[in-house]
């Protein structure tokens, strides 16, 4: 059999082989994999009883056909804002059916629906049954969409509670202004707004007219501590995993690691789910601390990859300058920290190479601080006495960062070039 025929015969066998069959036969660790995801809604939300009751007290007028106050809920990522709001909304709808009160609960993520047109369109289409009547994704004047929305909800009647998750991602103030004043144009329906945001200062930057129209109440969700996260994870373990499939020290470790990062329940759940998946893929019968450490590393790498890919061009050039200097220092055995001044000189040459306008050194210093805040680099400020201050800049996983940057065509040509008479190699 010739090489060519052998190749195609081998390929045919690979194509015809049942690659999923043996995977399906193996016993997994999960009973309900979805229960490990942050989007899963359990019957009980541990350690958010106070917040649930407070939000219910704000929204209960809806069951009397009265207008609930607008409310803004603040808290860091993973503090239960979305879960609590959806939970209370579900209970509100159930009680509305039980008492024959017409109540509507509409959830919209403003990170996806981020313009006034799309927001009004999404709310209006919630009340339209046939596709032929639906407002199109684009093409109508915004005033016409708003008029259609008022017509549809007036026809619906009752009380409508609109949840705007990530409300600070909305572009412009017009959407909030129009929604906050919509009740003045309605007779048979009342509208209330619940805004969710990670930014405690969000409303400070709103137009004074919008703030006045909203007249909002505020609720603040505190981060979970390690003990509370442990209770949340234990609840999900009981729903999601088989009996005796997890070591006793796994949940406390996931909780402690997440508590270090501002009590993020999503982070804790992702860490536990990934640990279970890695254990399952390795055909392990139990989830151990080793799997948690592997999961932590994988999640961190995945997060950094996504962040670096979405960086603006100027930030990518600055990161590349840092990586080149770091690589050069290792190659030449040069001791000492990478300074802002060194990075700026390389950055300017990279800008010339890519025909990009370069920023001032002060602005570059600000972008270095942003990279530090994102966790891509560490930039410790050090004092040089009468020579002022600079930064001690370091990176982690430099080879991975270089590979990610080279996915961008602009950076593929910067693999090998000369700076100040020296050849810097990636």
LUMLUMMAR-466365 format. One record per residue: residue in one letter; x, z, y of N, C-alpha, C, O in turn. Coordinates in steps of 0.1 Angstrom, whole numbers, plus 5000, padded with zeros to 4 digits. Example, Ala and Ser with C-alpha at 12.3 -4.5 7.8 and 13.67 -1.06 7.14 Angstrom:
// LUMLUMMAR-466365
A513250784943512350784955513250784967514250854967/S512850714978513750714989512950795000513450805011/
***
This chain:
// LUMLUMMAR-466365
X500950004988500050005000500950005012501850095014/X500649905021501449895033501150005043500150075042/X502050035053501850135063500550125071499850225073/X500249995074499049975082497750015074496850075079/X497749965061496549995053496450145050495350205050/X497650205048497650355045497050425057496350525056/X497450385069496950445082495450445082494850545085/X494950325080493450305082492750375071491650425073/X493250385058492650455047492650605051491650675048/X493750655056493750795060492750835071492050935071/X492650735081491750755092490250765086489450845091/X489950675077488650665071488350795064487150845065/X489250855057489050985050488751095060487951175058/X489451085072489251195082487951175088487251275091/X487451055091486151035097485051075087484051135092/X485251045074484151075065484151225060483151265055/X485251295063485351435059484351525067484051495078/X483851625060482851715066483551825073483851925067/X483951805086484751905093484052035096484652135099/X482652025096481952155100481452225087481052335088/X481452155076480852215064481452345060480752445058/X482852355059483452475055483352585066483352705063/X483152545079482952645089481652705088481452825091/X480652635085479252685083479152785071478352875072/X479952755061479852835049480452975051480053075045/X481452985061482053115063481153215070480353175078/X481253335066480453445072480953485086482153525087/X480153465096480653505109480353655112479853725104/X480753695124480553835128479353855136478953975138/X478653745141477553755150476253755143476053685133/X475253835148473853825144473153745155472353655152/X473453775167472853715179473953695189474153775198/X474553575189475653545198475253545213476053595221/X474053505216473553495230473553635236473653645248/X473353735228473253875233474553925240474554025247/X475653855237476953885243477153815256478153835263/X476253735260476453655273475753735285474753805283/X476353725297475753795308474353755311473653825318/X473953625307472653575310471553645301470353625304/X471953705291470953765281470253885288470953965295/X468953895287468153995293467654095283466754075276/X468354215281467854315272466654385277466254375289/X465954455268464754525272465054645281464154685289/X466254695280466654815289467954775295468854725289/X468054805308469254785316469954925318469454995327/X470954955311471555085312472155115326472755025332/X471955235331472555275344472155195356472855185366/X470955135355470355075367468955115369468155045376/X468555235364467255275365466855305380465755265384/X467755365388467455385402467255255409466255245417/X468155155407468055035414466754955410466054895419/X466354965398465154905393463954965400463054895405/X463855095400462755165407462655135421461555125427/X463855135428463855105442463354965446462554945455/X463754865438463354725440461854715437461054645443/X461354785426459954775422459154835434458054785436/X459654945440458855005451458754915463457754915470/X459754825465459754725476458754615473458054565482/X458654575460457854455456456454495452455554405451/X456054615450454754655445453654615454452554585449/X453754605467452654555476452154415471450954385474/X452954335464452554205459451354215450450454125450/X451254325443450154345434448854395441447854415435/X448954415454447854455462447454335471446654355481/X448154225469447954105478448454135492447954085502/X449454225493450154255506451554195506452054165495/X452154175518453454105518454554215516454654305525/X455354205506456454295504457554265515457654155520/X458254365518459354345528460454255522460654255510/X461054175530462254105526463354205523463554305530/X464154175513465154275509466454195505466354095499/X467554245510468854195506469654295498469754405501/X470154245486470854325477472354285477472654165475/X473154385479474654355479475354425468474854535463/X476454375464477254435454478254335448478054215449/X479354385443480454295438479854225425478854265420/X480554115421480254045409480154135397481054215396/X479154115389479054195377478454335379478654425370/X477754365390477254495392475754505388475054605390/X475154395383473854395378472754345388471554365385/X473154285399472154245409471154135403469954155404/X471754035397470853935391470053985380468853955379/X470654065371469954115359468754205364467654195358/X469054295373467954385378466854305385465654335382/X467154215393466154135400465254055391464054055392/X465953995381465153915371464254005362463153975359/X464854125359464054225351462854275359461754275353/X463054305371461854355379460854235381459654265381/X461354115383460554005385459653975372458453945373/X460253995361459553975348458454075347457354045343/X458754205350457754315350456654285360455454315357/X457054235371456054205382455054105377453854115379/X455553995371454653895365453753945354452553915354/X454354025346453554085335452454175340451254165335/X452754255350451754345356450654265364449554295364/X451154155370450154065377449154005367447953995370/X449653965355448653905345447754015340446553995338/X448354135338447554255333446454295342445354335338/X446754285355445754325366444954205372444254225381/X445254085366444553965371444953935386444053895394/X446153965390446653935403447553815403448453815395/X447353725412448153605412449553635419449553645432/X450553645412451953665417452853565411452853535399/X453653505420454653405415456053465418456253525429/X456953435409458353485411459253365408459353315397/X460053325419460853205418462353245420462653305430/X463153205410464553235411465353105414465153005408/X466253115424467052995428468453045431468753145438/X469452975424470853005426471352915438471452795436/X471752975449472052895461473552835460473952765469/X474252875450475552815448475352665443476152585445/X474152645437473852515432472952445442473152325446/X471852515446470952465456471352515469470852625474/X472152445477472852505488472452445502473052475512/X471452355502471052295515469552325517468852355507/X469152315529467752345533466752255525465752295519/X467152125525466252025518466152065503464952065499/X467252085496467152115482466452245479465752255469/X466652345488465952465486464452455487463752495478/X463952395498462552375500461952285489460852305484/X462752185485462352095474462152165461461152145454/X463052255457463052335445461852425445461152445435/X461552495456460452585457459152505455458252545448/X459052395463457752325462457552265448456352275444/X458552215442458352155428457952255418457452225407/X458252385421457752485412456252485410455752535400/X455552435420454052445420453452305417452252295417/X454252205414453752075411453952045396455052055390/X452852005389452851995375453351855370454051845360/X452951745377453351615373454551565380454751585392/X455351495372456651435378456351335389457151325398/X455251265388454951165398454651225412454851155422/X454251355412454051415425455251495431455251535442/X456251505422457351595426458151535438458251415440/X458651625446459451575458460851525452461451595444/X461251415457462551355451463751445455463751525465/X464851415448466151495451466651465465467251555471/X466351355470466751315484465851205489465151145481/X465851185502465051075508463951105517463551025526/X463351225516462351265525462851335538463951395537/X462251325549462551415561462351555557461451595550/X463251645562463151785558461851845563461251925556/X461351805575460051855580458951815570457951895569/X458951705564457951655555457951745542456951775537/X459151775538459351865526458752005529458052055521/X459052055541458552185545457052185546456352275541/X456452075551455052065552454352065538453352125536/X455051985529454551975515454552115508453652145501/X455652185511455852315505454652405509454052475501/X454452415522453352495528451952455522451152545519/X451752325520450552275515450352325500449252365496/X451452315492451452355478451152505476450352545468/X451952585484451752735482450452785488449852885483/X449952715498448652755504447552735493446652805491/X447752625486446752585475446852685464445852725457/X448152735461448352825450447752965453447053025444/X447953015465447353145469448153265463449153235456/X447753385465448453505460449653535468449753515480/X450653595461451953635467453053565459453053565447/X454053515467455253455461456453525465456753545477/X457253565455458553635458459653535454459653485443/X460453505464461553405462462853475461463253545471/X463553455450464853515448465953415452465953305446/X466853445461467853355465469253425461469853505469/X469653385449470953445444472053375451471953255454/X473153445454474353385461473853325475474253215478/X472953405482472353355494473353315505473053235513/X474553375504475553345514476153205512476853155521/X475853135501476353005499475452895505475752775506/X474252935511473452845518474152785530474752865538/X474052655532474652595544473752595555472652535555/X474152665566473352675578472252785577472052845566/X471652815588470652925589469252875589468352955588/X469052745589467752685591466752725580465652755582/X467352725567466452745556465952895556464752915554/X466852985559466353125560465453145571464453225570/X465653085582464853095594463453045591462453115594/X463352925585462052875582461252955572460052975573/X461952995561461253075551460853215556459853265553/X461653275565461353405571460153395580459553505582/X459853285586458753265595457553195589456553165595/X457653165576456553075569455253145569454153085569/X455253285568453953355567453053335580451853345579/X453653305591452853275603451953155602450953135609/X452353065593451552935591450652935579450052835576/X450553045572449853055560448653145561448653245568/X447553115553446353205553446053265540445753385539/X446253185529445853235516446953285507446753325496/X448153285513449353325504450353405513450453375525/X451053495507452153565514453453545507453553535494/X454553525514455853495509456853605512456853655524/X457653655502458653755504459953695499460053625489/X461053735506462453685502463253805497463353905503/X463953775486464953875481466253795480466453705472/X467253835488468553775488469553855481469653975483/X470453785473471553855466472853805471473053685472/X473753895474475053845479476153945475475954065474/X477353885473478553965471479154015484480054105485/X478753955495479353975508478554075516477454045521/X479054195518478354295525478054265540477154315546/X478954175546478754145560478054015562478053955573/X477353965552476753835552475753815564475853725572/X474853915566473853905576474453915590473753885600/X475653975591476253995605476553855611476653845624/X476753755603477053615608475853525610475953415614/X474653585607473453505609473053495623473353575631/X472353385627471753365640470853485643470053525634/X470953545655470053665658468553635656467853725652/X468153515657466753485655466353495640465253545637/X467353455632467053465617467053615613466153655606/X467953695618468053835615466753905619466153995612/X466253865631465053925636463853885628462953975625/X463753765623462653715615462653775601461553805596/X463853795596463953855582463453995582462754035573/X463954075592463554215592463854285579462954365574/X464954255573465154295559465454435556465954505565/X465254485544465754605539467054575531467154465526/X467854675530469154655523469254745511468854865511/X469754695500470154775488471554745484471954625484/X472354845480473754825476473954875462473554985459/X474454785453474654815439476154855438477054775440/X476354985433477755025431478354965419477554925410/X479654955418480254905405480055005394479855125396/X480054955382479955035370481355105368482355045370/X481355235363482555295359482755265344481955205337/X483955315339484255275325483255335315482955265305/X482755455317481755515308480455435308479855405297/X480055385320478755305320478955175314478055125307/X480155105316480454985309480454995294479954905287/X480955115290480955135275479555145270479355085259/X478655205277477255215272476655075272475855035262/X476954985282476354855282476954775270476154705264/X478254785267478854705256478254755243478054675234/X478154895241477654945229476254895226475854865215/X475454885237474054825235474054685230473354645221/X474954605236475054465232475654445218475354355210/X476654535214477254535201476154555190476154485180/X475254655193474154675184473154565182472554545171/X473054475192472154365191472854235186472254165178/X474154225190474854095187475654085174475753985168/X476254205170477254195159476754265146475854345147/X477354215135476954275122477554425122478454455129/X476954495113477354635111478854645106479254555099/X479554745111480954765107481854645109482754615101/X481654575120482454455122483354475134484054375139/X483454595140484254625152484954755151484254855147/X486254765154486954895154486454985166485954935176/X486555115164486055205173486655195187486055225197/X487955155188488655155200488555025208489055015219/X487754935203487654805210486754815222487154765233/X485554875221484654885232485254965244485154925255/X485855085241486555165251487655085258487755095271/X488354995251489454915257488854805266489254795277/X487854735262487154635270486554695283486654645293/X485954815281485354885293486454925303486254915315/X487554985298488655025306489254915314489454925326/X489454795307490054685314489154625324489554585335/X487854625322486854575332486654665343486554625355/X486754795340486654905351487754895361487554925373/X488954845356490054835365489854715375490454715386/X488954625371488654505380487254525387486354445386/X487154645393485954675401484654685393483554655398/X484754735381483554765373482654645370481454645372/X483254535366482554405365481954395350482754385341/X480654405349480054405336480154265329480254255317/X480154165338480254025332481654015326481753955315/X482654065333484054055327484154135314484754085305/X483454245314483554325301482854255290483354255279/X481654195292480954125282481753995277481853965265/X482253925287483053805283484253845275484653775265/X484953955278486054005271485654045257486354005247/X484554115255484154155242483654025234484054015222/X482953935240482453815233483653735228483753685217/X484653715237485853635234486653695223487153635214/X486753835223487453905212486753885199487453855189/X485453885199484653865186484853725182484953695170/X484853625191484953485187486353455181486553385171/X487353515187488753495182488953555169489553505160/X488353675167488353745153487653655143488153635132/X486553595147485753515138486553385134486553345122/X487153325144487953205141489153225132489553135124/X489653345133490853375125490353435111491253475103/X489053435109488453485096488753625094488753675082/X488953705104489053845103487753915101486653865106/X487754015093486454085090486054185100484954235101/X487054225109486754315120487454275133488454205133/X486754315144487354295157488254415160487854525159/X489554385164490454485167491054475181490754385188/X491854575185492454575198493354455200493554395211/X493954405189494754285190493954165195494454085203/X492754155190491854045195491454055210491253965217/X491354185214491054205228492154165237491954095247/X493354195233494554155241494653995241495053945251/X494453935230494453785229493353725238493553635246/X492153795238491053745246491353765261491053675269/X491953875264492353905278493253795284493053745295/X494253755276495253655280494553515281494853445291/X493653485272492953355272492053345284492053245291/X491353445287490353445298491153435311490753365320/X492253505312493053505325493653365327493653305338/X494153305316494753165317493653065321493852985330/X492453075314491352985317490952995332490652895339/X490953125337490453145351491453085361491053015370/X492753105358493753055367493752895367493952835377/X493652845355493552695354492452635363492652545370/X491252695362490152645369490352665384490052575392/X490952775388491152805403492252705408491952645419/X493352685401494352595406493852445407494152375416/X493052405397492452275397491652245410491552135415/X490952345414490052335426490652375439489952375449/X491952395439492652435452492652315462492752205457/X492552335475492752225484494152175484495052245479/X494352055488495651985487496752065494497852075488/X496552125505497552195512498052325504499152355503/X497052385498497352505490498152465477499052535473/X497852345472498552295460500052265464500952285456/X500252205476501552175480502352305482503552305479/X501752405487502452535489502852595476503952645474/X501852595466502152645453503252565446504052625440/X503252435448504252355442505652385448506652395441/X505652415461506952455468507452585462508652595460/X506552675459506952805453507552785439508552835436/X506852705431507252675418508652605417509452635409/X508852515426510152435427511252535431512352525425/X511052615440512052715444512352815433513552845430/X511352855426511452945415512252885403513152945397/X511952755401512652685390514152665394514952675385/X514352635406515752605411516552735410517752735406/X515952845414516652975413517053005399518153055396/X516152985389516453015375517552925370518452965363/X517452795374518452695369519852735375520852715367/X519952775387521252795393521752945392522852985396/X520753025386521153175385521153245398521853345399/X520453195408520353255421519553375420518353375416/X520053495425519353615425518553625438518753555447/X517553725438516853745450515453685450515153605442/X514653735459513253695460513053565467513953525475/X511953495464511653375472510953425484510053505484/X511353365496510853415509509953305514509953185510/X509153345524508153255531508953145537508453025537/X510053175543510853065550511352965541511252845544/X511853005529512252905519511152815514511252695513/X510052875512508852805507508452705518508052585515/X508452745531508052655542508852535543508352425545/X510252555541511152435542510852335531510852215534/X510652385519510352295508508952225510508752105507/X508052305514506652255517506652145527505952045525/X507452155538507552045548508051915541507551805545/X509051935533509551815526508551745517508551625515/X507751835510506751785501505651705509505151605505/X505351765521504451695530504951555534504151455534/X506251545537506751415541506751325529506451205531/X506951375517506951295505505651235502505451125498/X504551315505503151275502502451225514501251195514/X503251215526502651165538501451245543500451195547/X501651375542500651475545501051545558502251585559/X500151575567500551655579500751795575500051855567/X501851855580502151985576501652095586501452065597/X501352205580500752315588501852405594503052385591/X501452485604502452575610502852685599502152705589/X503952745602504452845593503552965592503353025581/X502852995603501853105603500753075593500253165586/X500252955594499052915586499552905571498752945562/X500752865568501252865555501353005549501053025538/X501753095558501753235554500353285550500253365540/X499353245557497953285554497553225541496853295533/X497953105538497553035525498253105514497753115502/X499553145516500253225506499453355503499353395491/X498953415513498153545511496953515503496553595494/X496353395505495153355497495453335483494753375474/X496653265480497053245466497353385459497053395447/X497853475467498053615462496753675458496553735448/X495753665467494453725465493753665453493053735446/X493953535450493353465439494053505426493553475415/X495253575427495953615415496853515409497353525398/X497053395416497953295411499353325413500253295405/X499653395424501053445427500953595431499853645433/X502153655432502153785438503053775450504153715449/X502653825462503353805474503453945481502653975489/X504554015478504654155483505454145497506454085498/X504854205507505454205520506654305520506454415517/X507754255525508954345526509554335540509454235547/X510054455544510654455558512154425558512854465549/X512554345568513954315569514554375582515454335588/X513954495585514454565597514254485610513154445613/X515354475618515254405630515054255629514754185638/X515154205616514854065614513454035610513053925607/X512554135611511154115609510754135594511454205586/X509654075591509154095577508953955570508853855577/X509053955557508853835549508153875536507753995535/X507953775527507253805515508253785503508953695503/X508053875493508753855480507753785471506853855466/X507953655469506953575462507353555447508453515445/X506453575438506653545424505353475418504253495424/X505553405407504453345400504453395386505353445381/X503253375379503153405365502753265358502053185364/X503253255346502953125338503353005346502452915348/X504552995351504952885360504852755353504452655359/X505152745340505052615333503652565332503352445334/X502752665330501252625329500852575343500052475343/X501252635353500852595367501352455370500652375376/X502552435366503152295368502352195361502052085366/X502052215348501252125341499852095347499451985347/X499252205352497952185359498052095372497252005374/X499152125380499352055392499551905389499151815396/X500251875378500651735375499451655370499451535368/X498251725368497051655364496551575376495851475375/X496951615388496651545401497651435403498851455403/X497151315405498051195406499051205417500151155417/X498651275428499451295440500751365436501851345442/X500751455426501851545423502751485412503851535409/X502251375405503051325394504351265399505251255391/X504351215411505551155416506551255421507651215426/X506251385421507151485426507951555415508351675417/X508051495404508751555393510251575396510851675391/X510851485403512251495405512651435419512451315421/X513051515428513451465441514451565447514651675442/X515051515458516151595464515651675476514951615485/X516151795477515851885489517151945494517852005486/X517451925506518751975512519951945503520852025501/X519951825498521151775490521151825476522051795468/X520051905472520051955458518851885451517851855457/X519051865438517951805430517151915424517652005417/X515851915428514952025422514151955411513451855413/X514152015399513451965388512352055384512452175383/X511151985381510052065376510252075361509352145354/
***
